[in-house]
Amino acid sequence: MMSGAPLRIVHCFRSPVGGIFRHVRDLTATQADAGHSVGIVCDSTTGGKLEDELFEGLRNHLALGLTRIPIERRVGASDFGSARRAYSAISRLRPDVLHGHGAKGGVFARTFGSRLRVTGSRVARVYSPHGGSLHYDAATARGRIIFAAERALEFLSDSIIFVSAYERDVYSAKVGPPRCRSALVYNGLNPEEFAPVPPDLDAADFLYIGMMRDLKGPDIFIEALARAEAASGRRISAAMVGDGPDRARYIAQAESLGLSDRVQFLMPMTAREAFCLGRCVVVPSRAEAMPYIVLETLAAAMPIIATRVGGIPEALGEFSPALVPPDADAVAQNMLAFLDSPFQYSDFMPARDEVKRRFSAAAMADAIEAAYRLTLG
């Protein structure tokens, strides 16, 4: 609920896929419904049909419009052109709040916001890491450079908003305790997402939903299926929903393990569309901040196997038996536990009323608006 004058808010991020895109969509819709004017600046080279449809559904909430320009994932010479175009678009929008999400979005929001201040703007410069650069190893030369840059960018930051206590703690350990304002605000879901989704009659045993890249662990998922089959002597089926740079490699992995007739690869769709395709969701990530798919799965009353990484234990409970290391053997063991006793395994899930209380989109938007207001002073 809006607690002051309407704000002009621009969200800046790179890739309109995955959790960051979901987070920005929820924020945009809720902020617009509260009376704020909201705009988005993001990459034009990633995403597909699903993302185009999601943007189309969001257009009525974007009083400040949607600006898409090419933004490369890696740092390179093309960033100069992208930065010029992004700054030109943002300066015309005259934002009160410039909220950067992820590494590239965070750099753009804070440097552009600082430049706007030179011209007299009172824009608030807000950054949400969403994991991003924090996944790098602090012991490597690349990691040290990235974390030194993060530290330097704090001088251009008014507020950092973390999506999990884990993310906040990792930032403090790798970059240093924030020298600007900071807040912890969990991701949230909309009320309609707490309706159960029953599986189809022909649903696969297990379901993976997410980006097809090693960080998210599709290779762990496929290897775990093979090991669970070998240990149990039974045929196990799976559906894998998503796209990404390594998708062809995972298809080849399933074929090499003799699973191609039991593992179905599907292109991206919304999580609730995908849930009916499986009886148990597996989140085999090697690193996370606070993944929406875990919250969405719990809200839909579906059982889950998830790796003990990032903020996932904050959603499932620190001692949940559903948590395993990002290891194929460990995931396979929980797969077998689910197959042996699905109803008993479902008892490991936290109470949905508690999930609804802690992870609400309205509460998320209110807390983020409060952080904006505190920054604007």
N, C-alpha and C positions, 0 to 999 in steps of 0.2 A: 504494500500500500504506500502510495507516494506521501512523503512527509514534508514536502516543501515545494518550491516552484519547479515546473517541468524542466528537465535537463535535455540537452542535445548530446547524445551518447553515440560514439563511433567505436565499433569493435573491429580490431585489426588482427588478422591471423593469416597463416599461409594456406594450409591445405583444408578444403571444405569436405573432409571425410572423418569418420571415427568420432572419438569422444569429444575433441575440441569443438567440432562442428555441432554435435548434439548439444553441448553446453551453451554455445553461442545462440543456437536456435531457441532454446528454452529461455535464456536471458532476454533475448530480443523480444520475443512474444510477450513475456511477462512485463517487461519494462514498457513496451508500447501500450499494453492494456492499462498500465498505471498512469498513462498520460504523457510519457516522455517521447521525444523524437529520436529515433534510432536509425543508424546506418551501419553497413558492413563494407569492409575493404578486405579482399582476399585474393588468392591465386585463381587464375583462369585455366590452368593447364591440368589440374587434377579434378577427380570426380567424374561421374558419368550420368546415365539416365536417372538413376535414383536421386542423386544430388541435385540435378536440375529440377526434378519434381519437388524436392524439399524446398529449394529456393523459391519456386513458384508459389508454394503454399505459404511462404513467409512474406511475400511482397507487400501484402496489405499492412504489415507491421512496420515496414521500412519507410518511414516518412523522409529519411535522409538518403534513401536509395541503396542500391547494391552496386558496388564498383569492383570489377574483377580485372586483374592485370596479371601478366606472367610473373611468378615469383619462384625461383628455383629453390629446391630443398637445401642444397649445399651452398656455402658461401662462395661467391665468384664475381667475375667482372660484371655479369648481368645484373647484380644487385644495385649497381649505380643507376641504371635505367629504371629498374623497378621502383627504387626509392624516390626518384624524381616524379614519376607518375603517381605514386601513392601519396606523396606529400602534396602535390598539386590538387589531387582530389580531396584530401582531408582538409586542407586549408580553406577550400571553398565551402566546406560543410560547417565551419566555425563551431567545432564541438566544445562543450563544457567539460566533457570527460572523454579521454582517449584511452581505451582499454585494450591492451595488447595481450594476446593469448599465444603461448608457445614461444620458442626461441626467436624466430624471425619476427613474429608479431610484437613480441616484447621489445626488440631492438627498434622497430619502426615506431611504435607508439611513444616510446620514451624520447627518442631523438627528435621525432617530428613535434611532439608536444613541447619539448624544450625550445625548438626553433620558433614555434608559434608564440611562446612566451616572450621571446625577444621582440616580437612585433606587437606586444601589448595584450595578448590573449591570457586569460586566467585559467587555461585548461588544466584539468587534473590528469596526471600521467600515472596510469594504473597498469600493473603487470600481473598476469597469472601464468606460472611456468607450465602447469599441466604435465609434469615430468620433464619433457623437452630436453634441454641441455643437461639436466641433473642426472640423466642416465649414463653420462660419460664417466670414465674411471679417473679419479683425481690423481692417481699415480702415474698417468701417462702425460707426455708433453702436450698432446692435444687437449686433454682434460684440464691441465693447469692453465693453458691459454684461455679456454672457454670460461673457466671459473674466475679468472682474473678479469675478463671482460664483464662477467656478471657483476662482480664487485664494483667495477668502475661505473657501470650503468646505474648503480644505486644512487649516485649523485644526481641522476636525471629522473629519479623515481619519487613519486609521492606516496605510493602504497603498493604493497605486494600482497596478493590474495592467494592463499594456498588452498588446495582442494582436499588435503588430508594432513593429519599430524605427521605422517611419514614423510610427505613431501617437504613440510616445514623443517623437520629435523634433518633431512638430507641436505637441504639448502644451507642450514646453519653449519653442518659439518663440512661441506665441500666448498661453500662460498664464504660463509661466516654469518653470524647472527645479523639479521637485517638492520641496517642503519637508518631506514625510513620506517614509516608506519607499516604494519602488517596485520593480516587477519586470517583466521582459519574459517572457511565456509565450505561445507560439504556440498557436493553435487546433489541435485534434487530431481524428483520425478513428479509428473502431473497426476492428479487424482485418478483419471481413467486408466492409468497404467497399473493400478493395483487390482484390476480384475484378473482372475485366474485364466490361463490359457491351456485348455486340455490338449494333449497330443492327438494327432490323427491316428486312425486305426492302424495304418501302415507306417507309423513313425519309426525312424531309425532309433537304435539304442542310445546313441550319443550325438550331440550337436555342437559344432564349433561355429561361432559367429565372430567375424572380425577381419582385420587387415591380414593379407597374405604376405607376411614378412616375419623373419626369424624372431624379432623382438617379442612378437605375440605368441610364438610357440606352436605354429601349425605342424612343424616337423616332430615336436614332442608328442602332439596329439596322435599323429599317424603311427609313430613308433610304439606308443602306448597301446593302441588298438591291436597291433601285431603281437605284442607281448602278452596282452590279456587273452587273446585267442590261443596262443601257444600254451599258456598256463592252464586254461580251462578246457581246451579241446572243443570249444563251441564257436560257431560263426557269430561275429559281432558286426553290426551295421552302423554306419555313421553318415551324417550330412555335414558338409563344410560350406558355409555361406560367406562369401567375401571375395575381394579382388586385391591385387597388389603386385609388386614387382617380381615376387617369387612364386606366383601361383603355378606356373608350368612345372617348376621344380617339385612342388608338393604332389602334383598329379603324377609325375614320374616316380616319386618316392612310393606312393600308394601302389603303383603298378609293379615296382620292383619287389615289393613285399607281398605281392599276390592278393592285394586288397581291392583292386580296381572295380570288381563287381559288387563290392559291399560298401564302398565309400563314394558318395555322390557329391560332386562339386557344383555349387550353384553361385550365380552372380549376386551382388549385394541386394538386400531387401531390408525392410525395417525389422527390428528385433522381434516385435510381436507377430509379424507375418512369419518369421522363421521359427518361432517357438513351437508351433504345432508340428514341425518336421522331426522333432526328436523327443526322447523321454527324459534325458538328462543333459544339461549344458556343461561343457568343459571349457574352462578358461585357463590354458596352459602357459600363460605369459611368463617371460623371463624378467620383465620389469614393467611396472605400472605406477600411476599416481593414485587415482581413484576411478577405476573403470566403470562406466555406465552399465556395461553389460552385466556386471555382477548385481547391481541394484535392480536393473530391469528383470533379471531372472528371478530374484527373490520376490519382487512385487507381483510377478505372474504366477507365483506359487509353484515354481519348478525347482527340482533338486539341482544342485550344482557341485561340480568338482573344480576347485580353483587352487592356483599356486599361492604359496605364502610369500607374496612379494608386494611391495608398495603399500598402499592403503587398504588392500583387500581384507586383511584381518580386522580392520576397523568396521567393516560392514558385516562380516560373517561371525566375528567374535574371535578373540585371540587364541582360544583353545578349541576351536571348532574342528571336529574330525574330518570335515569336508576340505580342509586345507592340507596341501601337500607341497613338497619341494618341486621346483621346475625340473623334474626328472621323469623320464618315461616309465621306469619301474614303479615309482611312487604313484603316478597317475594311473597306471594299469591296475595297481592294487585297489585303488578306490573305484575304478570301473567295475572290477569283480565284486566288490562289496555292494555296489548299487545293483548289479545284475542278480546277485544272490538274494537280496532282500530290499527291494525298492521302497517299501513302506517304512521299514526301519531306518533306511538311509535318509529318507525325507525328514525324519525326526531331528536330524542334525541341523536343519535350517533354522535360522532365528525367526522369532515371531514376526509375522507380517505387520502387525499393529506397531511394533517397535521400529521396524524399517520405515513405515509410513511416517511416524513421528519424527525420526531423525533425518530423513532424506526427502524433504518436500521441496518442490520447485518454488513455491511461494515463499517459504522460509529462506531459501537460497537467494532469491531476488531481493528480498527485504534486507538481508544481511549485507549483500553487495551494495545496495543503494546506501545503506548506512555508512559503509566504508567510503563511498563517493562523497557523501555529505561531510563526513569528518575531514576528508582531504581538502574539500573546497572551503571548509572553515566558516 
